[in-house]
């Protein structure tokens, strides 16, 4: 019973990280029509940026913020320089996915060469232990959960209560109609690349902080969980992406408590394939099928 409760607690922490990453992926794909399979590699960049920042003597949380901003800028650069060029040549969903795979491989192998494929450890105070309904969390884990809750709440307000959110959702649904209605879609797309990149970097940095380590495949190994959570929720369903992340993380962690820990990726991929077979548009969102990729 204790093992089960412990697994649920760790599942909540993992769900917090997964929800941030899944929201970023969902927002990016829904807005740009680019299936960015380099997303995991971008997460690793955020994790290593946080590590390098802490090695300079700065707080781990300063490192998390800097890692998030760094990936936001990288995402914007890739969107404007690489994706936009392919989009202008009429590349569609499949072609863009192949381009993103190539970008991810380039990033992964550059980081592998720089780090010599080593695993690096984070060293910082985790804070005291806190008992929450029988589940034990460190202060760091509670900060991670609080960050995820705040992120979901802020994005929900922005997307549904502000003009910017209306512009994002309108551009995602129909870019041509949004432009004809006077919405500055190019500016919206640039902002989306940056914000979704920040969420990606934030997720990567928090993932490495949670595991207290990072390697050149940290983010890439996490990508199947992100895809599963996004497909279950549906593209654009920000709040429900967090809910899907929670359910998926709990299922994986509880299964691990019964000896299925080595099948985590298989469980995530199984959920992904089942959803694609039964309900490919997800439970709560829509898989927007725009005629253009937007970089």
N, C-alpha and C positions, 0 to 999 in steps of 0.2 A: 504493500500500500504506500509506504514511504517512497519507494522508487517511482511509483506512478505519479504521486504528487510532485516529486522533484522533476519528472519529465514534463509535466504540465507547466511548471514554472519556467523551465528552460524553453519550452515551446512558445510561451508568451513573449519571451525576449527575442527568439528567432522570428516570430511573427511580426514584431515591431520593425526589425530590420528588413524583412521581406516586404512588408507593406510599403515602406518608403521606396524601395527599389521598384516594386511592381507599379506603384502610382506613377513614378517617373517614366517607366517604359510605356505604360498605357497612355499617358499624356502625349508622349513623343510620337508614338505610332498613330494615335487617333488624329493628331494635328498634322503630321507631315506625310503620312502614308508610307513611311519607311520602316520596314521590319529590321530594326537595327540589332543584328546578332553580334555586334561588337560591344554591346551594352555591358556584358560581364567584364570585358577587358578594360573598359572605361572605369568600372568599379575598382578594379585593381589599381589603376592610376591614382584614384582617390585614396585608397588604402596606403600606398607607398608615399604619397605626398604627406599624409598625416604622420607616417613613421618618420620621414625626414625632418618634419617640423619638430617633433618631440625630441629628436636627437640633437636639435639646436638649443635644447633647454626650455622650450616653450611648453605650456600646458597641453595635455592631450586634447582638450576640448577646443583650444585654439587650432591645433592640428586638424581636427575634424572639420572645422569651419573653412580653413584654408584648402583642405582637400576637396571639399564640396565646391568652392569657388573655382579652383583649378580645373576640375572636370567640367564645370559649367562653361568655362572659357574654351576648353578643348572641344566640347560638344558643339559650341557655336562655330568654332573655326572649321570643324569637319563639315558641319551642315552648310556653311556658306561657301567653302572652297571646293569640297569634294562632291557632296550630295547635290548641290545646286547645279554643278556642271553636268552631272549625269542626268539630272531632271530636265535640264534644258535640251538634252538630246532625246528626250521622250522615253527614258527608262521607266519601267513599270515596277510593280511590287517584287517580282521574282528577280529581276536584274539588280534592284536595289539591295535585296537580301544577299546576293552574291557579293556585291561591292562591300557590304558591311562585314561579311565573313572575312574578306581579304583585309579590311582595315583591322579587324580583331586579331587576325594572325600576325600582322605586322607589329601591332602593339605588344602582343604576347611574346614574340620572339625577340623584340628589342629589349623588353624587360628581362627576359631569360638570359640574354647575353650580358646585360649590365649587372644583374644580380648573381650570375652563374648558377641559376636555378636553386639558390639557397632559400631556406625558410628563415625569416627574421622575426624576432620576438619583441613585443611591446613590453616596456617596463615602466609602470606607473602605479600609484596607489589606487586600489580598487574601492576603497572606502569600507565602512562597516557592513555587517550583515543585518538584514531586516526580515523579520518573519511576517509574511502576509498570508493569512489563512493557511498556515502550515507550509507555505512555499517560502524558501529562503532566497532572497535577492541581495546582491551587493548594491552599493550605492550607484556604481557605474551602470549596472543593469537597469536600475530604476530610472536613471537619467535617459537611457536608450528608449525605454518604453514611453517616458514622458515626451521625448522628442518626436516619436512617431505619432502620438496622439495630437500633439500641437500641430504637426505638419498636415495631418489629415484634416483637422478642423480649419486651419487657415486656408488650405486649398479649396475645401468645400465652400467656404464663404466667398472666396475670390471668384470661383467658377459660376456660382449661382446668385451672387448678390452684387456683382460689380459689372460695369460696362466692359472692362477688360475680359471678364469671364464670358460675357455674352459674345464678344468678338472672337474669343478662342473657340467656343462651341459652334458658332456660326461658320467660322472658317474651316473647322474640322468637318462639319456636315457637308458643306458645299462651298469650296473656295471661290469658284467663279461667281456664284450668286453673292457671296459676301463682298467681293471686290466691287461688284455692280451696285451694291447697297452702300458703298462708301466706307467700308471697313478697311483699314490699312493692313491688309493681310500679310504683306512682307514683314512689317514691323512685328506683327503678332507671331509669325513663324520664327523670327529671330529670337524673340523673347521665349518662345516655347523651347527652342533648342537649348537656350541658356538655362532656363528653370529646370527642365527635365534632366539636363546634364548635372545641375547642382544636386538634384535628388539622387541621381545615380552615384555621384561622388560621395554624398552623405551616406548612402546605403553601404558603399564599399568601405568607407572609413569606419563606420559603426560595426560592420561585419568583422573587420580585423581587430577592432577594440574588444569585441565580444569574445573572439577566439584567442586574443592576445598574440596573434601571429599573422604573418602575411607572406605569400609567395607569388610568383608570377601567374599562377592559375587560380588564385583565390576567388576572383570575381567570375571567371569563366566557369568554374565548378558550381557556382551558385545560380547560373543562368537557367537551368532546367526548372528550378523552383519558381523563378520569376515568371517564366512562360506559363507554367501550370496555373499560378495564381491569377495571371492576367486573363487567360482563356476562360477560367471558371467564372470570374466576375464579368468579363466582357469589356471590350475596349471603351475607354472613356468613363467607366463606372468607378470613380475615384474612391468614394466611401466604401463601396462594395469590394473593391480590390483589397482594402485593408481587412475586411471580413473574410474574404476568401483566403488571404494570407494567414489569418489566425487559424482557420479550420485546417488548412493544409499543414501548417507547422505543428499543430497539436496532433494531427493524425500521424505524422512522421515521427514525432517524439514519443508518442504513446506506443506506436509500433516498435520503436527502438527499445522501449522498456521491457518489451516481451521477446527481445532477442532478434529483432529485424533491423537493427541499426545499420547493417551493411547493405540494406536494400533501399536506403533513403532516396537515391536518385531514381531507382526503378519505380518506386511508389509515385514520385512526382511525374515521371514520364508516363506512367500508367494512367494517372489522373488526366494528364494532358491529352493523351490519345482517346480516352473515353469521352472527354468533353467534345473533342473535335468530331467524334463519331455521332454523339447523341445531340449535342447542342453547340455547334461551332461558333455561334455568336455570343455565347456566354449566357449566364442567367439574368444579368441585370443591365448589360450595356449593349452597344451596337458595334459591329465590325464595319466601320465606314469604308466604303469602297469608292474612293475618289478616283477620278480619271487621271490624276496627276500626282507626282511626288513633289513635295514642297521643301526646298532647301534654303 
